[in-house]
Amino acid sequence: MVGFLDTDNTVSFGPEHYFASCDSTILQTGTYSVGINNYSGATGRIATVQVATSLGGVINTRSLSVGPVLGSGGNPSPIHVFNVVVSTDPINGKILYTVN
């Protein structure tokens, strides 16, 4: 597993936090899709989603409507927020992140 939801605020309006490892032995290169689902009662509200790295800090922020309430079952097609492209620098092998 690359990551997990380590802060799941179910009684208020967040924040929530999803942690993904930046360990190159765990994190695979490729494109990761980041999305949101409205679990309960936030219809009409705005969510602010940030992507940050331990070395680079915040690399992108986007705000958008949370959409209709979907309940605890979630949705297999969440509202798309970002694609995070993970690659490695061919010269030094460092992990690179691009958000689009």
C-alpha positions as CSV (number, residue, x, y, z in Angstrom):
1,M,0.0,0.0,0.0
2,V,1.3,3.4,-0.9
3,G,-0.8,5.5,1.5
4,F,-3.6,5.8,3.9
5,L,-6.1,8.3,5.3
6,D,-4.4,9.2,8.5
7,T,-6.9,12.0,9.6
8,D,-10.5,11.3,8.8
9,N,-12.6,14.1,10.3
10,T,-16.2,12.7,10.5
11,V,-17.7,15.2,13.0
12,S,-16.8,18.6,11.5
13,F,-15.5,20.2,8.3
14,G,-12.0,18.9,8.1
15,P,-9.2,19.0,7.6
16,E,-8.6,15.5,6.4
17,H,-5.2,14.2,5.5
18,Y,-4.1,11.4,3.2
19,F,-0.5,10.3,3.6
20,A,1.4,8.6,0.8
21,S,4.9,7.3,1.2
22,C,7.7,9.1,-0.7
23,D,10.0,6.1,-0.1
24,S,11.2,5.1,-3.6
25,T,11.0,1.4,-2.6
26,I,7.3,1.7,-2.0
27,L,6.0,4.5,-4.2
28,Q,5.8,3.5,-7.8
29,T,6.2,5.8,-10.8
30,G,3.0,6.6,-12.7
31,T,0.0,8.8,-12.6
32,Y,-2.1,8.9,-9.4
33,S,-5.6,10.4,-9.6
34,V,-6.7,12.5,-6.6
35,G,-10.5,12.9,-6.1
36,I,-13.1,13.7,-3.5
37,N,-16.4,12.3,-2.4
38,N,-19.0,14.1,-0.3
39,Y,-19.7,11.6,2.5
40,S,-22.4,13.5,4.4
41,G,-24.1,16.8,4.7
42,A,-21.7,19.1,2.8
43,T,-23.7,19.8,-0.3
44,G,-22.9,23.3,-1.6
45,R,-19.7,23.5,0.3
46,I,-16.2,24.1,-1.1
47,A,-13.3,21.7,-0.5
48,T,-9.7,22.9,-0.7
49,V,-7.3,20.1,-1.7
50,Q,-3.6,20.5,-1.5
51,V,-0.8,18.3,-2.7
52,A,2.5,18.6,-0.8
53,T,5.8,16.8,-0.5
54,S,8.1,16.5,2.5
55,L,10.9,18.2,0.5
56,G,9.0,20.6,-1.8
57,G,6.1,21.7,0.4
58,V,2.8,22.5,-1.2
59,I,3.1,21.9,-4.9
60,N,-0.6,22.7,-5.9
61,T,-3.9,23.8,-4.3
62,R,-7.3,23.7,-5.8
63,S,-10.8,24.5,-4.4
64,L,-14.0,23.1,-5.8
65,S,-17.6,22.1,-4.9
66,V,-17.9,18.9,-3.0
67,G,-20.9,17.8,-5.1
68,P,-24.0,15.9,-3.8
69,V,-24.0,13.7,-0.7
70,L,-23.0,10.2,-1.5
71,G,-23.1,8.5,1.9
72,S,-20.7,6.0,3.5
73,G,-20.6,3.8,0.4
74,G,-18.7,6.5,-1.4
75,N,-18.5,6.5,-5.2
76,P,-16.3,4.6,-7.5
77,S,-16.0,7.8,-9.7
78,P,-15.0,10.6,-7.3
79,I,-14.9,14.2,-8.4
80,H,-11.5,14.6,-10.0
81,V,-9.2,17.2,-8.5
82,F,-5.6,16.4,-9.7
83,N,-3.4,14.0,-11.4
84,V,-0.1,13.6,-9.7
85,V,2.6,12.2,-12.0
86,V,5.4,10.5,-10.2
87,S,8.7,9.9,-12.1
88,T,12.4,9.6,-11.3
89,D,15.1,11.9,-12.5
90,P,17.2,9.8,-14.9
91,I,20.4,11.5,-13.7
92,N,20.2,11.3,-9.9
93,G,17.3,8.9,-9.4
94,K,15.4,11.3,-7.2
95,I,11.6,11.2,-7.2
96,L,9.9,14.0,-9.2
97,Y,6.3,15.1,-8.9
98,T,4.2,17.0,-11.4
99,V,0.6,18.0,-10.7
100,N,-1.9,18.7,-13.5
